[in-house]
Amino acid sequence: MRIGAKVISYDVIYHIRDAAKSNDQQLLAGADEAECLCMAILSEVTYQHETLQLLIDGQWVRSRSDKYLPVMNPATGTLMSRVPFALKEEADSAVASSHRAFEKWREVPLPERVQYLFRMKQVLEEHGEELARINTQNHGKTIAESRGDVRRTVENVEAAISAAYTLMKGEHLDQVAKGIDEETIKEPLGVFAIVCPFNFPLMVPFWFVPFALVLGCTVVVKPSEVTPLPMTFAAELLQRELKLPPGLLNIVHGSKEVVESLIAHPLVKGVTFVGSTPVGRHVYKLAGEYGKRSIVQAGAKNSLVVMPDAHMPSTIESCVSAFFGNAGQRCLAGANLIVVEAIHKEAREKLTKRSEAIRLGCGLDESAEMGPLVSENARKRVLQYIDKGQFEGAKIVLDGRKARVSGCERGYFLGPTIFDDVSVDMTIAKDEIFGPVASIIEVSNLDEAIDLINKGTDYGNASSIFTQNGRDAREFRRRVQAGNIGINVGVVAPMAFFPFGGMRESFFGVSHGQIDSVDFFTDRKIVISKWDHD
């Protein structure tokens, strides 16, 4: 890693840290100030399972499958565990278990179900640092980002508690006709499949799990096969410390085949999915064929528009976070930087200068600002897009392809990359790259920027404008076809008590993630009552 002008190997960092632990004064005396600053690298949380197990009916069981995928630490390129691809009959067993649990769980009074969530919040907070470190070890994101993920996870539990006491209520209208009353009652539907993405392996499952459970439903969670450790570890904690009734929360590992078998199962009432648009479209179509409910939050190609009156210092910081936070691996990441021609040069130079200074490193190093990509395949995919951008004529002004982290040579690192002179018809301006790549596009005015956002791509997840002009901001908010709009905000992440928006090819369904899922997990029963009187 780099401290000022000095590159320091992570081998040195670990060595100095170990010396500090053992109070080796001779070695510490030989370390200069820059090296000692690096002792902020955190220790890893040891995960004990050589091969992950399935959670079925309250028991952790070894899969009978002979198909596995290695689970890697992307910062070091080392093996952490193996994830099995569960068999169809194992997925069926998990669903049957959840259905049996549902028949009992729905009869548990709401205040008692809420108490489980209060305890869930407590457990997640008590083990928050462990969860964050495992999240970083498996995904690669910085520890600060992982701690933020844990905080958002807890906030969804809090929102679910609130929703149970408020949004679960029905409605009653007295005397709709002479002697007749009418009311609606919300009832839980049953078993739901929760299919998770690799980029937020802990937070995204909790967009849905606490809401489903407190409303009286049960869930079968399918963690990402690339980053299965955070959700599996969380399930172990909840199973051990909450003593959840068997079947409320089941875990099955796997890939496409497992997801399809869950959707097709007659006892599964619906599926939630967060991931790419091609896979999301397939999940949505399959759910429709089987008559299942679905929430599908899909891909993105988000634009950030910088107007001439933008407050440039805060705008640049927001753009850097949007483009390169989480190594660009999030559906709210910035992709295209649309700048009005009058400030094109200034915005490009300041963004490039700030991005050059980003500290690349192992996520457990608290001084690191950006970690590696999640896998070697992910890195290769982004590299192909960078090559494609150059081939199609875009000008590369910051090249992250040669970025290296000393001591982590096997890690999947890629530095911030910025293209200029990008046109709307280029592949890098249209496709979801899902990596630390920013494409700068010049426009003449706001109308042209809005037209580019709405017509240049089929996605509609998020878009932001940076301006001090209220009229421009309002025009942008009203006309841009995206589900999450930022005004002087780069990463438009809705709080848990708001729905997670999405339009066009970024969303399939009716209800959205987070608070919207109250209506997703329940259905309304209409009761009309008449009592005859003598």
N, C-alpha and C positions, 0 to 999 in steps of 0.2 A: 504494500500500500504506500501512498505518498503522503508525507507530512511536510508541508511547505515544498522545498525543492528536493527533499530526500526520499528515496524509495526504500522502504523497509520490508524485508521478507517476513511473511507470517510465521515462518520457522523461528525467526528471531523473537517475534512477539510471544509465541508460545513458550519459548525457552526462558525469556525474561519473566513471564508470568509465573512459571513453575519455580523459578529462583525466588521470586517474591514470596510464594507460598511457603517455601522451605527456609526462608530467611537467609539465603546465600548472599552475604554482603559482598564477597569478593566479585561475584559475577555482576551484581547490581551496580557496583562502583564502576564497572567498565561500560555500562550502558549510558549513552548520552541522553539528553533531555528529550529529543524527538522519539527515541526508542521507548523511553519510560511512559510517554504519553499514550503509547499503543497498548498499555496493559488494560485498557478498557474492553478488550475482547472477552466475551463471556464464555463460561464453561458450557459444554453441551449437556443436554438432558439425555441420558442413556435410555434407549428404548429396547426392552428386553426380548422382543419377539423376533426370532429369526424368520418366521413365516407368520403373517397375520392370520387371525382366526375370524370366524363369523360369529355374530351374536344372534342366537336364535332361541326364543322362549326363555330368556334370562340366563342362558348358558353360553360360554365361549367354546366353540367347537372347531376342530380342524376340518377344513374342506377336504372332500374326497377327490377333488379335481387334481389332475396331473399337469395343469396349465398354470404357469405363474409368470409374473412380471417383476423384474427387480425394482426396488424402491431406492432411489439415489439421493445423496446429498449433493445438490447442484453446485455448491461452492467448492467442494473438494473432489467431486466425481467418484465418491466412494459409496459402497453398498450399505444401506441402512437396514433393509428388511426385504421380504418378498411378499407380494400380494397375490392371492389365488384368484382365479376366475371361477367363481362358484358355479356349480351345476344347476340345471333347471330345477331338479327336484329339491335342491337346497333352498333355492329362491321360493319355491312353492311352499316348503315347510315354514319359511319365515312369514309368508303371507297368512298361512293357516294359523300360525301362532298369534299374529297381530289381530286376526279376526276374532279368535277366542277371547283375546284380551279386551277387544272393543266391546263385546257383549257385556262384560262386567264393568269396564271403565266408564262407559256412558251413564251408568247408574250411580256412580260416585258423585255426591253433591259438589256443585261448582266450587264452593269455598274450600273444600278438601283438595280438589285438583289444583287450585291456586296455591295452596301451601307447598305442593311439590315444586312449583315454579319459584317461589320465594327461596326455597332451599337450593334449587338449581342455580339461581343467581349467586347465592353465597358460595357454592362450590366452584363455580367458574371464576369468581373473583379471588377466592383463596388460592386457586391453582393457576391464576392468570399468567404468571411469569413462566411456569413450566409449559403451558399451552403455547405461549408466544414463542418460546425458544424452539419447541418441536415444530411449530409452524414455519419458522425461519430455516431450521435444519432441513426440512423436507421440501419447502418451496424455493428458498433462496432469498426472499425479500428481507429487507433490513429489520432489525429487532424493533425499531421504532414503528415501522409499518405493521409488524405483527402485533405489537401491543395495541395499536389502533384497531386492528381486526378483532382482538379479544374484547375491547371496549364496545365495539359495535355489536358483537355477539351478545354481550350482557344487555345492551340497550334493547335488543329484540325480545329478550326474556321480560324485561320491564314493560315493554309495550304490550306484550301478550297478556300480562297480568291486568293491565289497564283495560285492554279490549274485552277481557272476560267479564269484567264488572259493568261494562258500558255497552259495547256494540253487540254483545250476545243477547241483549234484551229484545223481546218481541214488542209488538204494538197492539193496542186494544182501542176499539172505537165502540162506545156505548150507543145503543139505540139507533143502529143504522136503518132500521125499520121498526114499526111498532112491535115491541116485545122481543126484538132481535138484536144481538150483539155480534161483533165480528172482531177477530184477532189473528195475529200472526205469531207463530212460535218457531224459533230457530232450533234445529236439531242437528247433531253431528252425523256425518254420513258414514264413516267407517274407516277402512284402511287406505292409506295413501303412500305412493312411492315418491321418494325424494332423491332426485338424481343430481349429483353435485359436480361443480367445475373444479379444475385444478388450481385456479388462480386465487381463490378465496376458500380454501378447503375447510375452514372452521366457520367463518362468518355466514356464508351463503346458506348452509344447511339450517342455520338458526333464523333465517328469514321465514322459515316454515315450521320447524319442529316444535318450538314452544307454543305457537298458535294452535297447531293441530292437537297437541296433547291437552292443553287447558280447555279447549272447546269440546273435548270428549272423544277425539279421534285417536287412531294409532298409526304408526309410521314404520315403513321399511326404508332405510337409508342406504343408498348406493354411493359411497364416497368415490372421488376420482381415483382411477387406478394409478395415476401419476403421483398424486399427493394424498394418499389414504391415511397417513399417520395422525394428523391433527384431529380429525373427526373420530377415528378409532380410539385415540387416547381419551378424548372427551367422553365418549360412550363408556369407556372403562371407569372413568371417574364417576359418572352419573349412576352407573349400575352399582358401583361399590358403595357410594356415599349417600345416594338418594334412596337406594333399595327400591327402584322402580318395579312395579308389578311385572312379572314376565310377559313379554310380548308387546309392551307399549312401544318400545324402541328396539327394533331389530336392525342389524347391520349385515349386508351381503356385499361382497366385493366382486368385481368383474368388469365387463365392458358391454359392448352392444347387445350380446345375446342375453345377458342378465336383465338389462333394461327392457328389452322387448318382451321377455317372459313375464316381467312384473306388470307391464302395461296390459298384456293379454289376459292376465289372470282374472277370472270372473269376480273374485272377492275384492279386487283393487278398484276403488271408486275414482281415483284420479292420480295424476302425476305432475310433479313440478320439475322443471328442467332449467338450468342456467348453463349456457355454453355458446357454441358457434351457431350461426344461422343455418348452414346446411344440415347439421345434426338436429337442431331445434325444429326445423321444418319437418323432418322425418318423424320426430317424436310427436309433434302436433297432429300430423296426418294419421299416424298409427293410433293415437289416442281417440281421434275422431272415428276411425273405423270400428273401434271396440266400444264406442259410446262412453268414453271416459272424459272426465273433466281434465283440463290441463292449464297450467301456467308455464309459458315458455318465454323466458328472457334470453334473447339471442345476441348476435354480434353487433358490431358498431364501427363507424368511421366518423369520429367526432371532430368538428371544426371549432377553432377558436378564432374569433374575429377581433382584430386590434384596430380601433379607430384613431384618427390623428390626435384626438383630445384625451386619449387614455393616459392614466398616471403610470408612466413607464416603469419605474422601479418595482412597484407591486405587481404590475402586469407581467414583467419578465419572471419574477419569482413564481407567480401562479402558473405561467406557461411551463417553466422547468418542471414543476411538480406534476403538472398534467401530462406532459410528454414522457417524462423519464421516471416518475414514481412507479414503484412496483415493476421496474424495468419495462414499462410500457405494456405490461400484461394485465390489463383490466378493461372492462367494457366501457369505462368512463374515461379512459386515457385519451389525451389529445392525439390527433393524427395529422390534420392539416392546419397550418397556421395561415390564416387569410389576413393579409395586411393591405391597407389602403396605400396606394403608391407613394404618397407624400412622406410616409414614415417607414417605407420598406427597408431602406438601408440601415436606419437606426435600429429598428426592431431586429433585423438579422444579426447585426454586429453585437448587440447587447445580449441576445439570446445565445449566440455562439460563445461569447466570452464567459458567460455564466455557466454554460453547459460544459465547457472545457474544464472548469474548476470542480465539477462533481467528483466526489471521492468514491471510487469504485472499490468494493471490498467484500469480504465475507460478511454475511448479514449479522453475525454475532459480534462483530466489531462495532461498538457503539458510535464510532466516528464515521462509519461508512454511510454514504448517502444513496448508494444504489448497489444492489446485489446482482447475482448472475441471472440468466434465464433459467427456466425450470428444468430443461433437459437439453441434451445435445441435439435432438431432433428439432426442438424449438429454435435453438441457435442457428442451425442449418437453414431452417425455413426463413428466418429473418435475413440471413446473409444472401439468400437467393433474391429476396426483394430488393436489397441494396444493390446487388449486381444488375437487377432489372431496371432500377431507376437510372443508373448510369448508362445502361444500354439505350434507354429511351430518350436520353438527352438532358436529364436533370443534372444540376451542378452540385456536387457534394462539397459542402463548406466545413463540415466537421465529420471526420471518419472514425468511427469507433471500432472498426474491424480488427485493429491491431492492439486493442486494449488488453493488458495482462495484469494479473495480480500475483506478485511474487509470493511463492509458497503455496499458491493455489492454481498451479499450472493446469491441473486436470479439471478445473471448474469450467462452467459454461458461460463465461463472461463475454459481454459485448458492450462497448462503450456507447455513450450517446452519439447519435448520427443525425446530421441535419442536411437536408437537400434544399437548394434554392432553384429558382427558375423552373418550378414545377407547373405543368399545365394540367387542366382538368381531365384530359383524355389519357393521362399516364396511369399505368397500373398502380403505382405507389400512391396516387391520389384517390383511387377508387376502392382498392382491396383493403380488407382488414389485415394489417401486418402483425399486430400483437407483439410488438417489441419496441425498443427505444429508438424510434425513427420519427423525425419531424419533417414534414414537407411544407415549404413556404410557397404560397400562391399569392400573387399580387392582383388586386382588383382596383377599380376606379372609385367605387363608392359603396354604400351600404346595400343598395338595391342589387348590385352585382354580386355582393357577398351572399346575400340571402338566396338569390337565384342559384348560385353555385351549390350551396348547402342542400337545397331542396331538389335540385335536378342532377347534380353531379354524382350523387350516390343514392342507393336505394335504402340505406340505413337511416334510422331516426332515433338513436338512443339519447344522445346529448349534444348540446352545442352551447357555446358561451360567447359573450361580447364584452369587450373592455372599452368603456367610454364614460365620460362625465356628463353626457347629454341624455337627459331623461326621455326626450322624444325618440331618439334613436334606440334607446334600450327598450322602450315600449313597443316600437315598431318591430324590433327583432323578436321580442317575446311573443307577439301576436302572429307573426308570419312564418317563423321557422317551424318546420315540421319535425320536431323532436320531442321526446317525452320528458326530458330533463333539461331545463334551460338555466344557464348561469349568467348573471349580470355582475361583472367584475369578480367572478368566481371561476376558477379553472377546472376543478374536479367537483362535479355537481352530484354529490352523494346524498340522497335523501335520508333524513333521520328515520329511525325505525317506526315512528308513529305517522309517517307519510308513506304512500306507496312508492315503489321503485318504478319510475315511468319507462316508457318505450313505445315507439311507433314504427310503422312501416315494417321493414325486414328485421327490425330489432326486437320485435315482440309479436307473439302469437297467443291469442286467447282473449279473455275478458277481464278477469281479475289480475292484478299485478302482485309482485312479491311484497313482503312485509305486511303492513296493516291491512291491505286489501284481502289478504288470505282468509280473513274472518268469514267473508261471504263464500270463499272457495271451499272451505272445509265444512260448511253447514248448508242446510237447505231450509226453506220456509214452508211451514205447514199452516194452511189457512183453516181456521175454525169458526164456523157460524153457528150460533146457539140461539135456540128459541125455547122458552119455557111458557107453557100455557097456564093461564090463571083463570080460575072460576069467577 
